[in-house]
Amino acid sequence: MKKNLKTEFSTRQYMLSQDFEIYYYSDRIVPTVEAHTHDYYEFYLFIEGNIIMYIDGKKFVPTPGTMVVIPPYLAHYARLVDSDVPYRRFVFWVTEDFIDNLGGQSQDYRYLTDKAKNSGTFFINKFTEIEFNTIQGKVFSLIDEINSNRFGKDAKIMLYVSDLILSINRNVYESQNPNIVNADSDSLYESIIQYIETHIDEDLSLELLSDYFHVSKFHIAHVFTETNGLSIHKYITKKRLDMCRDAILSGQDISLVAETYGFSDYSVFYRAFVKEYGTNPKKYRDNIVRNMGLPTT
């Protein structure tokens, strides 16, 4: 029996869990939910639809890739304008106690929740397309694990949810503090990693990297392999495949994914995808993405 990762919308506005709850919704009709508050944080990630959000007496129209962090006891609600396209979003509820527990490991987990709480209002961030596709992939992986019955499920869920929170915090922090991020990238390896992350859809040949960092191709290849354990070519290919997978999970046209994320030849992408994931992109999309309630092509 296939798993369906989409959740049927409920007007319930309280948590059943003591830690966190996460949902993927896709609706054309949404029951009216009046202004309400929670005693926990809500991370709202908008995928698509025609809605108006009302938070703390303010209203705005979210665009795809928008994230809103709503702190406890802040009134909010949404209204569906029309149903021309499905209203798709992720809703992530997380308690203060759970964030505090993660914060005991690293204060970095608290970055966004503290930012929203200390400001006394909600926080909005607009992710880039690549960033948001990556986040969607992480969310679907977490929901898939929650719905599984596999060995190590609880431990895997903790890994996924902590990674999701930290990844979101890192993306926002680095977008708001570009000078600090650049200053911290002292080593050649860290600089190369950062360059790859931000130029994944461009030429990343050794020749180009050598010219950009003013060091020899041999030195770049040696430093990268010694530090990472993978050749730089294998690392870039894997990173591009991960982003292609996330784009497929987010519903993008498979025929456009390869070029978007840096594969100049579709046949090269196709072979690499099959080698990495054990099936071709079309079957991957049909067998997995459709089970999440996303449209298929």
C-alpha positions in Angstrom: 0.0 0.0 0.0 1.5 3.3 -1.0 2.0 6.1 1.5 0.3 9.4 1.1 2.4 12.2 2.7 -0.3 14.8 2.3 -2.4 15.5 5.4 -6.1 16.2 5.3 -6.6 19.7 6.6 -8.1 20.0 10.1 -9.2 23.1 11.9 -7.4 21.9 15.1 -5.1 24.5 16.4 -3.4 22.8 19.2 -0.6 20.2 19.4 -1.0 16.5 20.2 2.7 16.1 20.5 5.0 17.5 23.2 7.8 18.2 20.8 6.8 19.0 17.2 4.3 18.3 14.4 4.8 18.8 10.7 2.2 18.7 7.9 2.1 19.0 4.1 -1.3 20.4 2.9 -2.7 20.7 -0.6 -6.3 21.9 -0.8 -8.7 23.7 -3.1 -11.3 24.2 -0.3 -10.2 25.2 3.2 -12.6 25.4 6.1 -12.7 28.9 7.7 -10.3 29.2 10.6 -10.7 32.4 12.7 -7.8 34.4 14.2 -6.1 32.2 16.8 -2.9 31.9 18.9 -0.7 29.0 20.0 1.6 28.4 22.9 4.2 27.1 20.5 6.1 28.3 17.4 4.8 27.9 13.9 7.0 27.8 10.8 4.8 28.3 7.8 6.3 27.6 4.4 4.2 28.7 1.4 4.5 26.6 -1.8 1.7 27.9 -4.0 -1.9 29.2 -4.0 -3.9 32.4 -3.8 -4.3 33.4 -0.2 -4.1 36.4 2.1 -2.4 36.0 5.5 -3.4 38.1 8.5 -0.8 38.2 11.3 -0.6 40.5 14.3 -3.1 42.9 12.7 -1.2 43.1 9.4 -2.0 41.4 6.1 0.1 40.3 3.2 0.1 38.0 0.2 2.8 35.3 0.3 4.7 34.3 -2.8 6.2 30.8 -3.4 9.2 30.2 -1.2 8.0 32.5 1.6 8.6 31.4 5.1 6.9 32.9 8.2 8.0 32.2 11.7 5.1 33.0 14.1 6.0 33.1 17.8 3.7 32.0 20.6 0.6 34.0 21.4 0.6 36.0 18.2 -2.9 36.1 16.5 -3.0 34.9 12.9 -5.1 33.3 10.2 -5.3 32.9 6.4 -8.0 33.3 3.8 -8.3 31.5 0.5 -8.9 34.0 -2.3 -9.7 31.4 -5.0 -9.0 27.8 -5.9 -7.6 28.2 -9.4 -4.5 26.5 -8.1 -4.1 24.2 -5.1 -3.2 25.9 -1.8 0.0 24.1 -0.9 2.0 24.7 2.2 4.0 23.1 5.0 3.1 23.8 8.6 5.7 23.0 11.2 4.7 23.4 14.9 7.5 23.2 17.5 7.3 23.7 21.3 9.6 26.0 23.2 10.8 23.1 25.3 11.9 21.2 22.2 13.8 24.3 20.9 15.3 24.7 24.4 16.5 21.1 24.3 18.2 21.6 20.9 19.6 24.9 22.2 21.4 23.0 24.9 23.4 21.4 22.1 23.9 24.6 20.2 22.4 28.1 20.3 22.4 28.1 16.5 19.1 26.1 16.7 17.5 29.1 18.5 18.4 31.7 15.9 15.0 32.2 14.2 12.8 31.4 17.2 14.7 33.9 19.3 14.6 36.5 16.5 10.8 36.2 16.3 10.3 36.1 20.0 12.6 39.0 20.8 11.0 41.2 18.1 7.6 40.6 19.5 6.2 39.9 16.1 6.4 37.5 13.2 9.5 37.0 11.0 9.4 36.6 7.1 12.0 35.3 4.8 11.9 34.7 1.1 14.1 31.7 0.0 15.8 31.4 -3.4 14.4 28.7 -5.6 17.3 26.4 -4.9 17.1 27.0 -1.2 13.4 26.3 -1.0 13.7 23.2 -3.2 16.3 21.9 -0.7 14.1 22.6 2.3 11.1 20.9 0.6 13.2 17.8 0.1 14.2 17.8 3.8 10.5 18.3 4.9 9.3 15.4 2.7 12.1 13.2 4.0 11.0 13.9 7.5 7.3 13.3 6.9 8.2 10.1 5.0 10.2 8.9 8.0 7.4 9.8 10.4 5.0 7.7 8.4 7.4 4.7 8.1 7.9 1.7 10.3 11.6 1.2 9.7 14.4 0.3 12.1 15.8 3.3 13.9 12.8 5.4 13.0 12.9 7.6 16.2 16.6 8.3 15.9 16.2 9.1 12.2 13.3 11.5 12.9 15.5 13.4 15.4 18.3 13.7 12.8 15.9 14.9 10.2 14.1 17.5 12.3 17.2 18.9 13.8 18.8 19.1 10.3 15.7 20.9 9.0 15.7 23.5 11.8 19.4 24.1 11.6 19.4 24.3 7.7 16.6 26.9 7.8 18.4 28.9 10.5 21.7 28.7 8.5 20.1 29.8 5.2 18.5 32.9 6.9 21.6 33.7 8.9 23.9 33.6 5.9 21.6 35.6 3.7 21.4 38.3 6.4 25.1 38.2 7.2 27.0 37.7 4.0 30.1 39.6 5.2 30.4 37.5 8.3 30.0 34.3 6.2 32.7 35.4 3.8 35.1 36.3 6.6 34.7 32.9 8.3 35.5 31.1 5.1 39.3 31.1 5.7 40.5 27.9 4.1 40.6 27.1 0.5 38.4 24.1 1.0 35.7 26.1 2.8 35.8 28.8 0.1 35.4 26.2 -2.7 32.4 24.6 -0.9 30.8 28.0 -0.5 31.5 28.8 -4.2 30.0 25.5 -5.3 26.9 26.0 -3.2 26.2 29.4 -4.7 27.1 28.6 -8.3 25.8 25.1 -8.7 23.9 26.0 -11.9 27.1 27.4 -13.6 30.4 26.0 -15.0 32.3 24.4 -12.1 35.2 23.0 -14.0 38.6 22.7 -12.4 39.9 25.3 -14.9 37.4 27.9 -13.8 37.9 27.2 -10.1 41.7 27.4 -10.6 41.3 30.8 -12.3 38.9 32.1 -9.6 40.9 31.1 -6.6 44.3 31.7 -8.2 45.8 28.3 -7.4 46.6 25.3 -9.5 44.1 22.7 -10.6 46.3 20.0 -9.0 46.3 21.8 -5.6 42.5 22.3 -5.6 41.9 18.6 -6.5 44.4 17.5 -3.8 43.1 19.8 -1.0 39.5 18.8 -1.8 40.1 15.0 -1.9 42.2 15.1 1.2 39.6 17.1 3.2 36.3 15.6 1.8 37.2 12.1 0.8 35.5 12.6 -2.6 37.0 14.0 -5.7 35.7 17.5 -6.5 34.0 16.2 -9.6 32.1 13.5 -7.7 31.1 16.0 -5.0 29.7 18.5 -7.5 27.9 15.7 -9.3 26.3 14.5 -6.1 25.4 18.0 -5.0 23.7 18.6 -8.4 21.8 15.3 -8.2 20.6 16.1 -4.7 19.3 19.4 -5.9 17.7 17.8 -9.0 16.0 15.3 -6.7 14.7 18.1 -4.4 13.4 19.9 -7.5 11.6 16.8 -8.7 10.1 16.4 -5.2 8.9 20.0 -5.4 7.0 19.3 -8.6 9.3 20.8 -11.2 9.3 19.7 -14.8 11.8 16.8 -15.0 12.9 17.8 -18.5 14.1 21.2 -17.2 15.7 20.1 -14.0 19.0 18.9 -15.4 19.9 22.1 -17.1 18.6 24.2 -14.2 21.1 22.6 -11.9 24.2 22.5 -14.0 24.0 19.4 -16.2 24.8 20.5 -19.7 23.7 17.2 -21.2 20.4 15.4 -20.2 21.9 11.9 -21.0 24.7 12.5 -18.5 22.1 13.6 -15.9 20.0 10.6 -16.7 22.8 8.1 -16.2 24.1 9.7 -13.1 20.5 9.9 -11.6 20.0 6.2 -12.2 23.3 5.3 -10.7 22.6 7.4 -7.6 19.0 6.6 -6.9 18.5 3.2 -8.6 15.8 4.3 -11.0 15.3 6.9 -13.7 13.9 10.3 -13.0 10.4 9.6 -14.4 10.0 6.4 -12.4 11.3 8.2 -9.3 8.7 10.9 -9.7 5.9 8.5 -10.5 6.7 6.2 -7.6 7.5 8.7 -4.9 6.4 12.2 -5.7 2.9 11.2 -6.7 2.5 9.5 -3.3 3.0 12.8 -1.7 0.0 14.3 -3.4 2.0 16.4 -5.9 1.1 16.7 -9.6 2.9 14.4 -12.0 3.8 14.9 -15.6 
